[in-house]
Amino acid sequence: MENFNRLNDLYFKKLLGDKKRKNLTLSFLNGILNKDDENCFTDITFLDKDNEPLTLDGKLSKLDIRADLNDGTQVDIEVQVCPFKLMAERSLYYWSKMYSEQLEKGAEYKKLKKAIAINLLAFDYLEDEQDWHNIYNLLNVKSHNKLTDHIEIHFLELPKFTLKDMRKIRASEAWIAYFSGKYSKEELEEIAMTTPAIKEAVEFEDTFLQDKIERRAYEQREKAIRDYYSYMNAFKEEGLQQGLQQGLYQQAVQTAKNMLKDRVDIELISKYTNLSIEEINKIKIE
């Protein structure tokens, strides 16, 4: 399917949020977190909150996959399609919930495990950063020493991603290339030679699109996002138009005031400002 959106919430969750394909999720996470064969995560348990997105106001453009990894590490994968200015604050909020929910009442702090938030963004967010992958920890502002490794927040900005050399591609780059939609099936096949999980993802994509029910749900979700953008653009244009009209009116009022001070005839003022005689008389009285 041309222009298939792999960040569509339904598709993304079926691809990386299903225990039947947890090997793909592990491949994605190990790649993004730069794990090698010796320290890679080997198992994952999904914490499915059964909260399928329903509306754009809150959930349609935001998807999360929560999971526990085999060493107890907590991970939250967020997909954000529509631009959102407070992404850092929201990510920190969801990270804090993920971290605090580990402890039951009266439990010891030593039971807390590392929590990782991964934000996959379909828009540019970090204006001062050039790289597509940026990682944030809790550091001393002077020495830059890390206070704890329990907090780790990743931002993956797809528009900033460009694949430099397919022959030397890393797993993280392979996955971002796949989700970016910038590369053809032929190029993805070449990428899959170094990252076999991509081949499996492409095969699942084909199966997904052949299922009429799944495809219909996908198309409905895409339509909702398009309608959202259309509504927001119309609202923005209307606001700009209103602002322009208001600005022109204020300018006309000021011009009328200046002309009244110079004792210009009211009918002439009306001609050059497009204000009514009644409006100009009101300005004169004020």
C-alpha positions as CSV (number, residue, x, y, z in Angstrom):
1,M,0.0,0.0,0.0
2,E,1.5,3.3,-1.0
3,N,2.0,5.9,1.7
4,F,1.2,3.3,4.4
5,N,1.6,5.0,7.8
6,R,3.5,2.6,10.1
7,L,2.9,4.9,13.1
8,N,-0.8,4.4,12.8
9,D,-1.8,3.5,16.4
10,L,-3.7,0.3,15.5
11,Y,-0.9,-1.1,13.3
12,F,2.0,-0.1,15.6
13,K,0.4,-1.8,18.6
14,K,-0.3,-5.0,16.7
15,L,3.3,-5.0,15.4
16,L,5.2,-4.2,18.6
17,G,2.6,-4.6,21.3
18,D,1.6,-8.3,20.8
19,K,3.2,-11.1,22.7
20,K,3.1,-13.2,19.5
21,R,5.7,-10.8,18.0
22,K,7.6,-9.9,21.1
23,N,10.8,-10.9,19.3
24,L,10.2,-7.8,17.2
25,T,9.7,-5.6,20.2
26,L,12.9,-6.9,21.8
27,S,14.7,-6.2,18.5
28,F,13.4,-2.6,18.5
29,L,14.2,-2.0,22.2
30,N,17.7,-3.6,22.1
31,G,18.5,-1.5,19.0
32,I,17.2,1.8,20.4
33,L,18.9,1.1,23.8
34,N,22.1,0.1,22.1
35,K,22.3,-3.4,23.7
36,D,24.8,-5.9,22.4
37,D,24.5,-9.8,22.4
38,E,25.9,-10.0,25.9
39,N,23.7,-7.5,27.7
40,C,20.6,-7.5,25.6
41,F,17.1,-8.0,26.9
42,T,15.9,-11.5,26.3
43,D,12.2,-11.4,27.4
44,I,9.4,-8.9,27.7
45,T,6.0,-9.0,29.5
46,F,3.4,-6.6,28.1
47,L,1.2,-4.7,30.6
48,D,-1.8,-4.2,28.4
49,K,-4.0,-1.6,29.9
50,D,-6.7,-2.3,27.3
51,N,-7.1,1.5,26.6
52,E,-7.4,1.6,22.8
53,P,-7.4,5.2,21.7
54,L,-10.9,6.5,20.9
55,T,-10.7,10.2,20.3
56,L,-8.1,12.7,19.1
57,D,-8.6,14.7,22.2
58,G,-6.2,12.7,24.4
59,K,-5.7,9.3,22.8
60,L,-6.1,8.9,19.1
61,S,-2.7,10.5,18.2
62,K,-1.0,9.1,21.3
63,L,-0.2,5.4,21.8
64,D,1.7,3.7,24.5
65,I,3.1,0.2,25.0
66,R,4.0,-0.6,28.6
67,A,6.1,-3.6,29.5
68,D,8.5,-5.2,31.9
69,L,11.8,-6.5,30.7
70,N,13.5,-9.7,32.0
71,D,15.7,-7.8,34.5
72,G,12.8,-5.8,35.9
73,T,13.4,-2.7,33.8
74,Q,10.1,-0.8,33.1
75,V,9.6,0.5,29.6
76,D,7.0,2.8,28.0
77,I,7.0,3.3,24.3
78,E,5.0,6.4,23.2
79,V,4.0,7.2,19.6
80,Q,3.0,10.8,19.0
81,V,1.8,11.7,15.5
82,C,0.4,15.2,16.0
83,P,2.8,17.9,17.1
84,F,2.6,18.5,20.8
85,K,4.6,21.4,22.5
86,L,4.6,19.9,26.0
87,M,6.0,16.5,25.0
88,A,8.8,16.7,27.6
89,E,6.4,17.4,30.4
90,R,4.0,14.7,29.4
91,S,6.8,12.2,28.9
92,L,8.1,13.0,32.4
93,Y,4.6,12.6,33.9
94,Y,4.1,9.2,32.3
95,W,7.6,8.2,33.3
96,S,6.9,9.2,37.0
97,K,3.7,7.2,37.0
98,M,5.5,4.1,35.6
99,Y,8.3,4.5,38.2
100,S,6.1,5.1,41.2
101,E,3.6,2.3,40.4
102,Q,6.3,-0.3,40.9
103,L,6.0,0.0,44.7
104,E,3.1,-1.2,46.7
105,K,2.3,0.6,50.0
106,G,5.0,-0.1,52.6
107,A,7.5,-1.6,50.1
108,E,11.2,-0.7,50.2
109,Y,12.8,1.7,47.8
110,K,15.5,-0.8,47.0
111,K,12.8,-2.8,45.0
112,L,12.6,0.1,42.5
113,K,13.9,-0.8,39.0
114,K,15.0,1.4,36.1
115,A,12.3,3.0,34.1
116,I,12.8,4.0,30.5
117,A,10.5,6.2,28.4
118,I,10.9,6.1,24.6
119,N,9.1,8.8,22.6
120,L,8.7,8.0,18.8
121,L,7.7,11.4,17.2
122,A,6.5,12.0,13.7
123,F,7.5,15.7,14.0
124,D,10.5,17.9,14.9
125,Y,10.4,18.6,18.6
126,L,13.9,19.4,20.0
127,E,14.7,22.6,18.2
128,D,18.3,22.9,19.5
129,E,19.2,19.3,18.7
130,Q,20.4,18.0,15.3
131,D,20.5,14.3,16.0
132,W,17.3,12.2,15.5
133,H,18.0,10.3,18.8
134,N,18.5,12.1,22.1
135,I,18.7,10.6,25.5
136,Y,18.1,12.4,28.8
137,N,19.2,11.4,32.3
138,L,19.4,13.0,35.8
139,L,22.8,14.7,36.0
140,N,24.7,17.1,38.2
141,V,24.6,20.5,36.4
142,K,28.3,21.2,37.2
143,S,30.1,17.8,37.0
144,H,27.6,16.1,34.7
145,N,27.8,13.0,36.9
146,K,24.7,10.9,36.8
147,L,22.7,10.9,40.1
148,T,21.0,7.5,39.2
149,D,20.5,5.3,36.2
150,H,16.9,4.8,37.1
151,I,15.6,7.6,34.8
152,E,16.1,7.5,31.1
153,I,14.0,9.4,28.5
154,H,14.5,9.0,24.8
155,F,13.2,11.2,22.0
156,L,13.3,9.7,18.5
157,E,12.4,12.4,15.8
158,L,11.6,10.7,12.5
159,P,11.9,13.9,10.3
160,K,15.5,14.3,11.4
161,F,16.5,10.8,10.4
162,T,18.6,10.1,7.3
163,L,20.2,6.8,6.6
164,K,23.9,7.4,5.6
165,D,25.1,3.9,4.7
166,M,22.9,0.8,4.3
167,R,26.0,-1.4,4.5
168,K,26.8,-0.2,8.0
169,I,23.3,0.1,9.4
170,R,22.6,-0.4,13.1
171,A,19.5,-2.1,14.4
172,S,18.2,1.3,15.8
173,E,18.6,2.9,12.4
174,A,17.0,-0.1,10.6
175,W,13.8,0.3,12.8
176,I,13.7,4.1,12.4
177,A,14.1,3.7,8.6
178,Y,11.2,1.3,8.6
179,F,8.9,3.6,10.6
180,S,10.0,6.7,8.8
181,G,8.3,5.7,5.6
182,K,11.1,7.3,3.6
183,Y,12.4,4.0,2.1
184,S,10.9,1.7,-0.5
185,K,10.2,-2.0,-0.1
186,E,13.4,-2.8,-2.1
187,E,15.5,-0.7,0.2
188,L,13.9,-2.2,3.3
189,E,14.7,-5.7,1.9
190,E,18.3,-4.5,1.7
191,I,18.1,-3.2,5.2
192,A,16.6,-6.6,6.4
193,M,19.8,-8.3,5.3
194,T,21.5,-6.8,8.4
195,T,18.4,-6.7,10.6
196,P,16.2,-9.8,10.0
197,A,13.5,-8.4,12.2
198,I,12.7,-5.8,9.6
199,K,11.9,-8.6,7.1
200,E,9.4,-10.1,9.5
201,A,7.9,-6.6,10.1
202,V,7.4,-6.1,6.3
203,E,5.8,-9.6,6.0
204,F,3.4,-8.8,8.9
205,E,2.6,-5.5,7.2
206,D,1.5,-7.3,4.1
207,T,-0.6,-9.7,6.1
208,F,-2.2,-6.8,8.0
209,L,-3.1,-5.0,4.8
210,Q,-4.7,-8.1,3.3
211,D,-7.1,-8.4,6.2
212,K,-10.2,-6.4,5.2
213,I,-11.3,-5.7,8.8
214,E,-7.8,-4.6,9.9
215,R,-7.4,-2.4,6.9
216,R,-10.8,-0.8,7.3
217,A,-9.9,0.0,11.0
218,Y,-6.6,1.4,9.8
219,E,-8.2,3.7,7.2
220,Q,-10.8,5.0,9.7
221,R,-8.0,5.9,12.1
222,E,-6.1,7.7,9.3
223,K,-9.3,9.6,8.3
224,A,-9.7,10.7,11.9
225,I,-6.2,12.1,11.9
226,R,-6.7,13.9,8.5
227,D,-10.0,15.4,9.8
228,Y,-8.2,16.6,12.9
229,Y,-5.5,18.4,10.9
230,S,-8.1,19.8,8.5
231,Y,-10.1,21.2,11.5
232,M,-7.0,22.6,13.2
233,N,-5.8,24.3,10.0
234,A,-9.3,25.8,9.4
235,F,-9.4,27.0,12.9
236,K,-6.0,28.6,12.6
237,E,-6.8,30.3,9.3
238,E,-10.0,31.6,10.8
239,G,-8.1,33.0,13.8
240,L,-5.5,34.6,11.5
241,Q,-8.2,36.2,9.4
242,Q,-10.0,37.5,12.5
243,G,-6.7,38.9,13.8
244,L,-6.0,40.5,10.5
245,Q,-9.4,42.1,10.3
246,Q,-9.1,43.3,13.9
247,G,-5.7,44.8,13.1
248,L,-7.0,46.6,10.0
249,Y,-9.9,48.0,12.0
250,Q,-7.6,49.3,14.7
251,Q,-5.4,50.9,12.1
252,A,-8.5,52.5,10.4
253,V,-9.6,53.9,13.8
254,Q,-6.2,55.4,14.5
255,T,-6.1,57.0,11.0
256,A,-9.6,58.4,11.6
257,K,-8.4,59.9,14.9
258,N,-5.4,61.5,13.2
259,M,-7.6,62.9,10.4
260,L,-10.1,64.3,12.8
261,K,-7.3,66.1,14.7
262,D,-6.4,67.7,11.3
263,R,-10.1,68.7,10.9
264,V,-10.5,66.6,7.8
265,D,-14.1,66.3,6.5
266,I,-15.9,63.3,8.0
267,E,-17.1,62.0,4.6
268,L,-13.6,62.1,3.3
269,I,-12.4,60.2,6.4
270,S,-15.0,57.6,5.7
271,K,-13.9,57.3,2.1
272,Y,-10.2,56.6,3.0
273,T,-10.8,54.4,6.1
274,N,-13.9,52.5,5.1
275,L,-15.4,53.4,8.4
276,S,-19.1,54.5,8.5
277,I,-20.1,58.0,9.3
278,E,-21.7,56.7,12.5
279,E,-18.4,55.1,13.6
280,I,-16.4,58.2,12.8
281,N,-18.9,60.4,14.8
282,K,-18.6,58.0,17.7
283,I,-14.8,58.3,17.5
284,K,-15.1,62.1,17.4
285,I,-17.2,62.1,20.6
286,E,-14.8,59.8,22.4
